[in-house]
Amino acid sequence: MMRRAILTLLPLLALAGCGDSDVQEVRTWMKQVDSQTQPTVKPLQAPKKFVPFAYAAADQPDPFNANKLLAELAKSRPGGGLQPDTNRRKEFLESFPLDVMKMVGTLEKDKQIFGLLQIDHTVYQVRPGQHAGQNFGLITSVSEDAITIKEIVQDAAGDWVERMSKLELQESKENTK
């Protein structure tokens, strides 16, 4: 019986050691630190005063008017600059870009040399003075190994400039075997 009483009291004594005394000390310390600590918050700056601007040039010409800018650009180009003839009737080969055209040979008729251009599976005869390509290209010369084309293209500034292109003779697949 004594043994039973000791076994019952032993856990109760162990629980008594886990009392609230340490927690109370921590709470007291936290209250003390909280009362002594003063937070520092920087005050916000006052907003800057906004002064509205009165636009007094309402009766002046608009500096961003597109017509005015175009007129100034036209003045800066002597003679109006290079431009393609957009009123000219387009030729058939102008509907294809130059990168799909291949020079596959030449042909001579009545002492005049013609270039042979292949587009897809069709071959066309061309001579100097004809137009080809989508950039207002004019065929300037035809030789046995190349066709020279003068194109008129726009540069980054929007000005029309001439660009020379060459379609060189392409070796056929049958000759390379």
KARA-V172024 format. One record per pair of residues at least 12 apart in sequence whose ideal C-beta (glycine too) atoms are under 7 Angstrom apart, sorted by the first residue. I is the first residue (numbers start at 1). J is the second residue. D is the distance in whole Angstrom. If there is no record, write none. Layout:
# KARA-V172024
{{I,J,D} {I,J,D}}
This chain:
# KARA-V172024
{{81,159,6} {81,160,6} {82,152,7} {82,160,5} {82,161,7} {82,162,7} {83,160,5} {84,136,4} {84,152,4} {84,160,7} {91,130,6} {91,131,5} {93,124,6} {93,126,7} {93,131,7} {93,132,4} {94,131,5} {94,132,6} {94,133,6} {94,134,6} {96,119,5} {97,133,6} {97,134,5} {98,133,4} {98,137,7} {98,149,7} {98,165,6} {98,167,7} {100,119,6} {101,117,5} {101,119,6} {101,132,7} {101,167,6} {102,117,7} {102,118,5} {102,170,5} {103,115,6} {103,116,7} {103,117,6} {103,146,7} {103,147,5} {103,167,4} {103,168,6} {103,169,5} {103,170,6} {104,116,5} {104,118,5} {104,123,6} {104,170,6} {106,142,7} {106,144,5} {107,125,6} {112,127,6} {113,142,5} {114,126,6} {114,127,5} {114,142,7} {115,142,4} {115,147,4} {126,139,6} {126,142,7} {126,147,7} {127,139,7} {127,142,6} {128,140,6} {128,141,6} {128,142,6} {132,149,6} {133,149,6} {133,151,6} {135,151,4} {135,152,7} {135,153,5} {136,151,6} {136,152,4} {137,149,4} {137,150,7} {137,151,5} {137,165,7} {138,150,5} {145,168,6} {145,169,5} {146,166,5} {146,167,7} {146,168,5} {146,169,7} {147,167,4} {148,164,7} {148,166,6} {149,165,5} {149,167,7} {150,162,6} {150,164,6} {151,163,5} {151,165,6}}
